[in-house]
Amino acid sequence: MKRFKYILAATIAILAIASCKKNNPIQDEEWSSVGSVTGTWHMSSWTGLTSADIYVSFNDNGTFDLYQRLYSPVYEHLTGSWTLNEGLLSGTYEDGEPWHADYNVLIRSTGNEMILTATYNADDKATYVRAEIPDEILSGDLSLKSEGNAATVPEFRFL
């Protein structure tokens, strides 16, 4: 009888531990570092700042257009070049300044969602969904205007 109680207690303990497994959406879905980032994306979440709004278009020719609204009520438009090599996304702004990080890329099997994780900090993650950039952003109606010929460089660049 003691042996039966011991086996029963051990079985319950194993089942309790197994049932405590946390659901991880990255493991539950089909994600891969292989895929195309080419296209237009809208950031749906970021661990760094909840009020940020980012649109980025990765073009076939290796250039990008970034529209960021971070610490102001207007969007800032930045351009540059990007590369994707073995799941590592990196880039340089048009003025030669490199991105503040390289990013590990995960793309959902549907191709409609992407997660970028900074290589220097695994907690710095941004999730993107495929979406078109609204016309009012593209037209500049919601964008930062430069004064005269002086180009306005944002204090913080998202990528």
Buried (B, 14 or more C-beta within 10 A) or exposed (E): EEEEEEEEEEEEEEEEEEEEEEEEEEEEEEBEEEBEBBBBBBBEEBBEEEEBBBBBBBBEEEBBBBBBBBEEEEBBBBEBBBEBEEBEBBBBBEEEEEBEBBBBBBBBEEEEBBBBBBEEEEEBBBBBEEBEBBEEBBEEEBBBEEEEEEEEEBEEBBB
